[in-house]
Amino acid sequence: MAEHENGESVADEPMIAAEEDNEAARAEQEMVAETQAEPAPEADSDQAAVAAIAQTNAEEGEDETLAARHDIPMEDYEAMPMDRLVSELDKLVAVEKVMSVKDHVEQVKTAFLSKYNHFIDEKKEEFLAENPDTTEEFHYHYPLKAKFDTLYNQFRDKRNVHFKSLQNNLQENLEKRLAIVNELKELINAQENIKDTLKHFNELRERWKNAGPIPKDKYNHVWNNYHFHLENFYDYLHLDRDARDLDFKHNLTQKLKIIARAEELVNEPDVNKAFRELQDLHKIWKEDIGPVSKDYREEVWNRFSALTKQMHDKRELIFESQRERENQNLEKKKEIIGKIEALAQEKMSAHASWQGQVEKVEALRNEFFSAGKVPSEVNEETWSAFKTAVRNFNALKNSFYKDIKKDQNDNLNKKQALVERAKALQESEDFASTTPIMKQIQEEWKQVGHVPRKYSDKIWKEFKDACNRYFERLKAQRNEANEEEMEAFEKKKAYVESMKDFEFTGNHKTDLDAIKTHIETWKTLGKVPFSRKHIDGKFNKVLDGLFEKLSLSKKDTDMMRFANKVEQLSESNDTRKIDNEKIFLMRKIEEVQSEIFQLENNIQFFTNTKNAKKENSIVLEVRKNIEKHKEELSVLKDKLKKVRSLNQE
């Protein structure tokens, strides 16, 4: 029977000889049984291994581009993140032979949509938790999904075009092959002469060879029927036995070569590569090599089937190893799910604590996705358990944030008020007074807690824009001021040098007025950079020298020097130094007043004695000290008055 050879074709043209009619009739009965139903695979494991290869060849017989799928590695797509899956899809869509990547694309699609749907479920839960009373429909735009859809649609369109082109021919080719089988069947009882029968037979072989692909579900059945009638033509018609035996011998040689190669493939280290070549050998055995003598037919087929079984068993060991890894991955994923379920039971009482929990779950999620494949029969169950665990965690987390939503709304109101204050000050020209206020506003912003997420980016942008607007203007003003200050420094430096040539006229009033003019001129030269403040000290030192040479009262000299100092403090806008000066003067005044009070008490003691009318030298000295302290007190009060006047300006 042809079924254990799984199909064959004639290689050489036979010569016609004589056979018995009763054998042809018996063959006809077997042929009818063969064509009525596709033969079921035998129960033994050899035939099971052959059937697996036959089914694969049937698929590739329908669409030859499927064979190229072996050249494209099947990655562990389930372990990839969504962005990597989109990149992989992009590469697969670019492959010209669309059907060679169909299984790859479908696995990418399954992995991507599982992760995407889980991602969207989480976003929806967050949205509903933040907006429990909303009637707004949930929408979430995810650019990566749009890119995935575009790529998958490109693949689907290419696949549909390919299918349309393929399907148009499959049924037509099937009808052609069935017609050839029927004509071959009729050759056994043909009324034409032997020469015409042989010619007709060769025409049928040529037509069969060029008939094209047929549907995969009909492939093995049609090929088996064809070869059944082909063998009948060899075995039961009146063929030339010598020519037939020569043809059988040639075919036997070819099949023994295939068996020898199959024996080598059994020892090939790369089992998958060897199995693919074995698949090709089965195709050659079935489609390219004709039948052999009945004496060897079963023997060579059994040898080839046994080798196929050995290769199949080696491949099954690889699959078993893969299943073992998948079971290990399953245990790993169960452990991860258990950890997430445990976290879903831990209630936190602070935002920072919840952030820590979220990071833990995110790490476990990534670990789950990268753990690899699990057995297909428990994949949906495992994925569902994972989603349930994450959903329970999110529900617990969202309940916490729902409770603090009122606080977030209060924070939103506070930040909106700070935004309004910042906007009101962003165009201020009074940089001296506004800058501390703006800095204080920024500090207050830092102290305010979180706001609802949907407002966070918007309100932060408004606040940042207002602050940036002000401080950019401040920076520009300072840059401009720095140039002016350096220019003032150069002028003052030159002015100090010029004062070295100052000469007294000898007229007290004229010289005093000249010194005052220098002081007034100095004031007009402008403010210098902080790092160049020493120039003011040089000027004051020059003034001290001039005042010493000028016969001026100590009070006038002191007040003129102090007036110049106060003027410099005023120009510097250094409120801290001005306040420190005021505090120093107030304390000094208290000390002097206390000293005067003590001295006056001492005088009172002496005036109450018997010799009060006759003051001695000690009393006179005390009185001089009192007058001296009163003069100092007067100067200090004048200084304090002048400093206080700065705060009123």
Secondary structure, 3 states (H helix, E strand, C coil): CHHHHCCCCCCCCCCCCCCCHHHHHHHHHHHHHHHHCCCCCCCCHHHHHHHHHHHHHHHHHHCHHHHHHHHCCCCCHHHCCHHHHHHHHHHHHCCCCHHHHHHHHHHHHHHHHHHHHHHHHHHHHHHHHHCCCCCCCCCCCCHHHHHHHHHHHHHHHHHHHHHHHHHHHHHHHHHHHHHHHHHHHHHCCCCCCHHHHHHHHHHHHHHHHCCCCCCHHHHHHHHHHHHHHHHHHHHHCCCCHHHHHHHHHHHHHHHHHHHHHHHHHHCCCCHHHHHHHHHHHHHHHHHCCCCCCHHHHHHHHHHHHHHHHHHHHHHHHHHHHHHHHHHHHHHHHHHHHHHHHHHCCCCCCCHHHHHHHHHHHHHHHHHHHCCCCCCHHHHHHHHHHHHHHHHHHHHHHHHHHHHCHHHHHHHHHHHHHHHHHHHHHCCCCCHHHHHHHHHHHHHHHHHCCCCCHHHHHHHHHHHHHHHHHHHHHHHHHHHHHHHHHHHHHHHHHHHHHHHCCCCCCCCHHHHHHHHHHHHHHHHHCCCCCHHHCHHHHHHHHHHHHHHHHCCCCHHHHHHHHHHHHHHHHHHHCCHHHHHHHHHHHHHHHHHHHHHHHHHHHHHHHHHCCCCCCCCCHHHHHHHHHHHHHHHHHHHHHHHHHHHHHHHHC
